[in-house]
Each structure stands twice: as C-alpha cells, then as structure tokens.
C-alpha cells in the first residue's frame, strides 16, 4: 500500500532531533526485556503523518517531551491513535508500552510482581513493562482510560503530575520518570461501558489533541485503491440510524480481505461488523456500491500484497 506523506522531508529532519536510546544505560538484567519493547522501524516507515494546528505531528510530540507534558488523544475507534504513539516510539528507537485500561485491568501485570528467585528461592520483585518504560526513555500509552474507574486512573497521577514518578506499592518505592519518557492517553468518547473521564486525571494533560478520521490519511490509504469504497464509508458515517463508527482500519481490512479472499467475503464480514439493528441499512448501501468497488479494486489491487500492510489501529 502507498505510504507516501507530504511530510517525508519533515520526518527525516525530525529524526535527527530525537535523543538516541542508550541500551548501555539499561541494567543488564533488563536489556532483553527492554529491547523487545522497541517497535520495528517499519511501523514508522509505514506511518502517514498529520498536520496539527500547522505543526508536523511528531514535532508536537517532541515539544511535549521537551516540556515534560502529557498528550491526551480523544477520538473514535480505528482513527490511528495507538499507531501514532507507536510510530513515534519507532522513530525514536525507544521502548513502547500500551496499557489497556478496559476490562479486568490488573495493575500488577504492567507494574511488576514479586516472585520466588529460581536460584535462591527468595522473593524478588520483577519489574513489568510499565515500570521499565517509566525508568528508561520510552513512550507510554494509557489506552481506553474512560473504561477505567477513577481509582485506576488515580494510580497514574504521580507519573503525570509534578512528582514525575510511579509509586510501586509492591516494593513501597517511587520510580522516577525519565525526563525523555512521554505519556500518551487515548479514549473513545460516548461508547457503551465508558465513564466520564476523571477531572483530576484529565487536568494533567497540557496537550489535548482530538484524533479523528483524517481525510488526507484516508485518501492515501483507501482512496488510492477505491474512491467508491471511501465515499461509501464516509456516507455511512453520516447516515441516520447508524451509530457504529467505521474506523480507517476497517476499510484497510476490507482491502486486505478482498486481496486474499475476494470481495464477496470482504463485504460479508464488513456488514457483520455492525449490530443487527444496523445491518439492513448497511447491506443496502454495500449492495448499491459493490459493483463499482469491485471494478476499482480489480484494477488497482491486481495481486498487491495488502495482507502484509501495517493496519491503522484504534
């Protein structure tokens, strides 16, 4: 899939601004774990950049890093919030950790836990990915934060505010946050099961960047293959009676499935992503557009390896 960006030059210039990640500064017992947290370079290479109030997106993130501020990204599902944070980490060559705050969130699973040492049998605290990301220059994403009750988000207050440290209850210590660690937080507003974002938590983010569906990104990712598919989805997004969001990633998945299994399968799976109350409307819209989409994709895909593409995530 084409991943050209109008900000390619800016991306190269920005890369020289990133502080290099020094693996030698990582404690020997943590090096393998930390190295495994660094995203592959291809994530950044495949990423399509955005213009944020006239500023290149990674430059905005760099300003947040230099000023030690946090970045809050509200927006619909599948708009690329996770991808943006992960691609920024890939560009910096630093560790990335996403903390999923929904469901049965277990703080110990990301902070660390005490286990018996294999050799001595004595209890030993093993640091989790979040603790390591706080301690060494990293990118941290607190995801789906409006699914978490206030007592969970409150656990991160010290990391987000002037204390710049994470309290680890297991060992009764505060881990100082590295000055080059940037904390992102993302959420989808208005979804079932969410709660109003805690004001004390929200107040700790100086950079609030609404992260909606980008016309420029979707034109490059989807419109290059099927303008009709893109037009159809944009029409559905404004359709009365359809409340389900259709992420950019959903359209990318439509392309990859078509390339691998055919358009009949792709359209069937697309329709069934919607609740039963919306499928009749969606089915009619898809049926009206399918022949034109198929014609465009036959001409543009023609054996392209779309299944290997890096999809936009939530």
C-alpha positions in Angstrom: 0.0 0.0 0.0 1.3 3.5 -0.7 2.6 5.2 2.4 3.9 8.4 0.9 3.5 11.5 3.0 3.6 15.2 2.3 5.8 15.4 5.5 8.5 13.0 4.4 11.2 15.7 4.4 10.0 16.9 7.8 10.1 13.3 9.1 13.8 13.0 8.1 14.7 16.3 9.7 12.8 15.5 12.9 14.6 12.1 13.2 17.8 14.0 13.8 16.2 15.7 16.8 15.4 12.6 18.7 17.7 11.7 21.6 19.3 8.4 20.8 18.3 5.5 23.0 21.2 4.2 25.0 20.9 0.5 25.7 24.1 0.5 27.7 22.3 2.6 30.3 19.8 -0.2 30.8 20.5 -2.6 33.7 21.9 -5.8 32.2 19.1 -7.9 33.6 16.5 -5.7 31.8 18.2 -5.3 28.4 16.4 -8.2 26.7 13.0 -7.2 28.0 13.5 -3.5 27.1 14.9 -4.4 23.6 11.7 -6.4 23.0 9.6 -3.3 23.8 11.1 -1.3 20.9 8.8 -1.3 17.9 10.3 -2.2 14.5 11.3 0.6 12.2 8.8 -0.3 9.6 6.0 1.0 11.9 7.3 4.5 11.5 8.2 4.0 7.8 4.5 3.0 7.0 3.0 5.8 9.1 1.2 8.7 7.5 1.8 11.9 9.3 -0.7 14.6 10.3 -0.7 18.3 10.5 -1.7 19.5 13.9 -2.5 23.2 14.0 0.1 23.8 11.4 2.8 21.7 13.1 4.1 18.3 12.0 2.7 15.7 14.4 6.0 14.2 15.7 7.3 17.7 16.3 4.2 18.3 18.5 5.1 15.1 20.4 8.7 16.3 20.7 7.5 19.6 22.2 5.6 17.5 24.8 8.7 15.5 25.5 11.0 18.6 25.9 8.5 20.4 28.2 7.6 17.2 30.1 3.9 17.4 29.3 1.5 14.6 28.6 -0.6 14.0 25.5 -4.3 13.2 25.5 -5.9 11.9 22.3 -9.7 11.6 22.3 -11.2 10.2 19.1 -13.3 7.5 17.5 -12.2 3.9 17.2 -9.9 3.0 14.4 -8.6 6.5 13.8 -4.9 5.6 14.4 -4.3 6.8 18.0 -2.3 3.8 19.0 -0.5 3.8 15.7 0.6 7.4 16.2 2.1 6.8 19.6 3.7 3.5 18.5 5.2 5.0 15.3 6.6 7.9 17.3 8.4 5.3 19.5 9.6 3.5 16.4 11.0 6.8 15.1 12.8 7.4 18.3 14.0 3.8 18.5 12.8 3.7 22.1 10.5 1.2 24.0 6.7 1.5 23.7 4.1 0.1 26.1 0.3 0.2 25.8 -1.6 -0.2 29.0 -5.1 -1.4 28.2 -7.4 0.1 30.9 -10.6 -1.7 29.9 -11.9 -5.0 31.2 -10.3 -6.6 34.1 -7.3 -4.3 34.3 -4.6 -5.7 36.6 -2.1 -3.0 37.8 0.4 -5.6 38.9 0.6 -7.1 35.4 2.1 -4.0 34.0 4.0 -2.6 37.0 5.5 -5.9 38.2 5.2 -8.5 40.8 7.1 -10.4 43.4 8.2 -14.0 42.5 10.5 -16.6 44.0 14.0 -16.4 42.6 14.8 -19.5 40.5 18.2 -20.0 42.2 17.8 -18.8 45.7 14.1 -19.3 46.2 13.9 -15.9 47.9 11.2 -13.4 46.9 12.3 -11.0 44.2 10.4 -8.1 42.6 10.4 -8.4 38.8 9.7 -5.1 37.0 6.9 -5.0 34.5 6.9 -3.2 31.2 5.3 0.0 32.5 7.9 0.3 35.3 10.7 -0.1 32.8 9.1 2.4 30.4 8.9 4.9 33.3 12.5 4.3 34.3 14.1 4.5 30.8 13.3 6.9 27.8 10.1 5.5 26.4 6.6 6.1 25.0 3.7 5.0 27.2 0.1 4.8 26.1 -2.7 4.6 28.6 -5.4 3.4 26.4 -9.2 3.4 26.8 -8.9 5.4 30.0 -12.6 6.2 30.2 -13.3 2.5 30.7 -11.3 2.6 33.9 -12.8 3.6 37.3 -11.2 6.7 38.9 -9.2 4.5 41.4 -7.3 3.0 38.5 -6.5 6.3 36.7 -5.6 7.8 40.1 -2.7 5.3 40.3 -1.0 7.2 37.5 -1.4 10.7 38.9 2.1 10.9 40.3 3.5 9.9 37.0 1.6 12.5 35.1 2.0 15.5 37.5 4.9 17.4 39.0 6.0 14.4 41.1 7.1 12.7 37.9 7.3 9.3 39.5 5.4 6.0 39.6 4.6 4.6 43.0 5.0 0.8 43.1 3.0 -0.5 46.1 4.6 -3.9 45.9 8.0 -2.6 47.0 6.9 0.7 48.7 9.0 2.8 46.4 8.6 5.6 43.8 10.3 5.0 40.4 11.4 8.4 39.0 10.1 9.0 35.5 12.9 9.5 32.9 12.8 13.1 31.5 12.6 11.7 28.0 9.6 9.4 28.6 6.4 10.7 27.1 3.0 9.6 28.3 0.0 9.5 25.9 -3.5 8.7 26.8 -6.3 7.8 24.4 -10.1 7.2 24.6 -13.2 6.8 22.6 -16.0 9.0 23.9 -19.6 8.1 24.2 -19.2 4.3 23.9 -21.1 1.8 25.9 -19.4 0.9 29.2 -17.4 4.1 29.4 -17.4 6.6 32.3 -16.9 10.3 32.4 -13.1 11.0 32.4 -11.9 11.9 35.9 -11.3 15.6 36.0 -8.2 15.3 38.2 -6.8 12.9 35.6 -7.7 15.0 32.6 -6.2 18.1 34.1 -2.8 16.5 33.9 -2.7 16.7 30.1 -1.5 20.0 28.6 -1.6 18.6 25.1 -5.2 17.7 24.2 -5.3 16.6 20.5 -8.6 15.4 19.1 -7.7 12.5 16.8 -10.5 11.9 14.4 -10.6 10.3 11.0 -8.1 12.1 8.7 -9.2 12.9 5.1 -5.6 13.1 4.0 -4.7 9.8 5.5 -7.8 8.0 4.2 -7.3 9.5 0.7 -3.8 8.0 0.6 -4.6 4.6 2.3 -8.1 3.9 0.8 -8.8 6.4 -2.0 -5.7 5.3 -3.9 -7.4 1.9 -4.3 -11.1 2.5 -4.3 -12.5 6.0 -4.2 -16.0 4.5 -4.2 -15.3 2.4 -1.0 -14.1 5.6 0.7 -17.1 7.6 -0.5 -19.4 4.8 0.7 -18.0 4.7 4.2 -18.0 8.5 4.5 -21.6 8.4 3.5 -22.4 5.7 6.1 -20.7 7.7 8.8 -23.3 10.4 8.3 -26.2 8.0 7.8 -29.2 8.4 10.1 -29.8 5.3 12.1 -26.1 4.1 12.0 -24.3 4.8 15.3 -21.4 2.4 14.8 -18.1 4.0 14.0 -16.3 2.8 10.9 -12.6 3.1 11.5 -9.9 3.7 8.9 -8.6 0.3 9.9 -12.0 -1.3 8.9 -11.5 0.0 5.3 -7.9 -1.3 5.2 -9.1 -4.7 6.4 -11.7 -4.6 3.6 -8.9 -4.2 1.1 -6.6 -6.9 2.6 -9.5 -9.4 2.8 -10.6 -8.7 -0.8 -7.0 -9.3 -2.0 -6.8 -12.6 -0.2 -10.3 -14.0 -0.2 -12.4 -12.0 -2.6 -14.9 -9.1 -2.4 -17.8 -11.3 -1.5 -16.1 -12.4 1.7 -14.9 -8.9 2.4 -18.4 -7.4 2.1 -20.0 -10.2 4.1 -17.5 -9.6 7.0 -17.9 -5.8 6.7 -21.7 -6.0 7.1 -21.4 -8.3 10.0 -19.3 -5.9 12.0 -22.4 -3.9 12.6 -25.1 -4.8 15.2 -28.2 -6.5 13.8 -30.3 -3.3 14.1 -28.0 -1.6 11.5 -27.2 -4.5 9.1 -30.2 -3.9 6.9 -29.2 -0.3 6.2 -25.6 -1.2 5.7 -26.4 -4.2 3.5 -28.4 -2.0 1.1 -25.7 0.6 0.9 -23.0 -2.0 0.2 -25.1 -3.7 -2.4 -25.6 -0.4 -4.2 -21.8 0.3 -4.3 -20.3 -3.2 -4.5 -20.0 -3.5 -8.3 -18.2 -0.2 -8.6 -15.9 -1.0 -5.7 -15.1 -4.4 -7.3 -14.3 -2.8 -10.6 -11.9 -0.3 -8.9 -10.2 -2.9 -6.8 -9.7 -5.3 -9.7 -7.8 -2.6 -11.5 -5.8 -1.3 -8.5 -5.1 -4.3 -6.3 -4.0 -6.7 -9.1 -2.0 -9.1 -6.8 -0.7 -6.5 -4.4 0.4 -7.9 -1.1 -2.1 -6.0 1.0 -2.2 -8.7 3.7 1.3 -7.6 4.7 0.3 -4.0 5.2 0.5 -2.3 8.7 -3.1 -1.6 9.6 -4.2 1.5 11.4 -5.3 0.6 14.9 -7.5 2.3 17.5 
